[in-house]
Amino acid sequence: MLLTLIIVLLVVVILGGGYYLYSQKGDTDTKTTTNASKVSDEADESEDADIEDEDAEEEDGEETVTNLESVSLSNVKDGKGIGTAERKKVDGKYTLTMNTKELPDAPENFEYQAWIEKKVPFSRVNVGKLTKEKDGVFNLEFSSGTDYSAHPFVYVTLEPVNDTNDDPNDQVLSGRFAL
């Protein structure tokens, strides 16, 4: 009986260690970077958000829309503001749209920036500045011939205007698309 218990515990420890090593695999892989406007080698963690995934193909005039996905953006900093991000392919081009609400105005000489990221192989892309539409509402439209569908993490940071540092500041809003 004691021998059986020891064998079971040993199997559990081995399986747990295997899972741990598998989950840490991304930390040992070669890191590469991709850039739309800013790049960094340092990864920030993003929290999962509610994910709505739709594969849609629709015709609007001459536009073909495919791989439509939507995700909620949760506030991970101070509880102020929420948002949504939507990615899709429009006529074969990767398109990301972000909309926020209840987000405080950026302090003087700061602006909200949007980022997409994948962990393995590592790649972070600054997709641009969010534009203020009205109080609390900021939006972003990003389109690229490069397919960034493998970048599940999407987040917003508060950056100094004309910032030359490639490392993003702390995340304000964060979400994650399904892969």
N, C-alpha and C positions, 0 to 999 in steps of 0.2 A: 504494500500500500504506500509506504513512504517512498519507494523507488518510483512508483507511478506519479506521485505528486512532484517529485524532483524533475522527472522527465517533462511533465506538463509545464512546469515553471520555466524550464530551460527552453522549450519550444516557444513559449510566450515571449521570453527575453530575446530570442533570436529573431522572431518575426517583428517585434517592436524595433529592434536595432536596424533591421532591413528597411522597414518603413521610414525610419529617421534618416538613414543614408539616402534613400530614394528622394525624400522630400528636400534634402539639402543639396541634391545634384546640381541645381542651378547656380549654387555658390562657387562651384569648381569649374564650370564650363567657361570656355573662352568668351569674353565679353566683346561685343561689337556695338558700334553706335551708328545711328542714322539721324539725319537732321533735315528739318524743314526750315528752322530759323535758329535754334539753339540746341546744344547737345551736352550731356553730362555723363560721367562714369558712375555716379553715385545713385543708388536706387532708394526711392521713398516707398513705404508700404502704403497701399490703398485698401480701404475697407470695401467689402462686397456690398452692393446695393440690390434692391429688387430689380430683376432683369425681365424684360419682355422681349422675346425673340420672335420675329416673323420673317419668313422667307416669302417675299412678295415680288411679283412681276406685274407691272402695270404700265399702261400706255397713256401718257399725257401729251397729246399732240405727237411729237416725235421723240420724246424722252422715254427711255426704258429704265425703270427703277428695279433693282434687285437687291437681295440680301439686307432687307430693312431690319434694323435692330434698334431697340430703345432701352435706356437704362436711367434709373433715378440717380441724382447726385445728392448725396447726404453731406451735411455740414460736419466736418471733422475737427473744427477749430474752436469756435465759440458759440455754436448753436444758431447763428444768424444766417439765414438764407438757405435755399434749396434750389434744385434745378433738375433738368433733364438733358440727356445727350442722345442724339440719334445718329447712327451711321448707316450708310447705304452706298450702293454703286449707282451712279446716274450716267447712263451711256458709257459704262466701263470705267468711269472715274470714281475714286474713293471720295466720299463726301461726309463731313462731320458737321453737325449743327448742335449748338449748345444754347439753352435758354435758362436763365436763372430768375428767381424772384425773391424778394425780401432780403437781398444782399445789400449791405451797407455801402455807401459811396466809398471809393478808394481814398485813403488819405492823400494830402497834397504830395505831388511828385511820385505817386505810386499808381499802378494799374493792375487789373486782373489779367492774368495770362492763362491760357489753356495748354494742356500737355496730354500726350498719349504715350503709353509705355508698354513694353513687354519685358519679361524677366529673362527668358532663355531663347536664343542668345539675347543678351541685354541690349535694348534700344529704347531711347527716350527721344521724343520729338516735340518741340515747342510748336504748336499749331497756330499761335497768334494771340493777339490782344482781344479781349471781350469788349464790345462796344456798348456804351450805356444808351438805352432807349428811353427810359424814364426812371423815376425813383425806384430803386431796388431791382430793376430789370436790366440785365446785361445779356447780350447775344453774341454768338460767333458763328460764322460760316467759313468752313475750310474745305477746299477741294484740291485734289492732287491726282496726277497720273500714276503715282506710286500707290500700290495697294497696301494699306496699313491695317487690314482686317485682322492680322495676327497680334495686334496691340490691344489687349483687352482692358487695360487700365486707362481711365480718363479722369483728369482732375484739374482743378483751378487753383492757382497760387496768386499771391499778392506780391508783385515785383516792382522794384524801383523803375521809373521811366528811364529809357535808354540804358538799361542794365547791360553790362558787358560780361557779367558772370554767367557761365553756362549752367551753374547749379541752381535748381529752383528753390525758392523759399518754401516754408511750411505750406502744406495743402490746406485749402479752405473748404472746398467741395471735392467729393471723391465718389467714383462709381466704377463698376466693372462690367464689361460686356461678356457674354458667354463666348467661348471659343468654338 
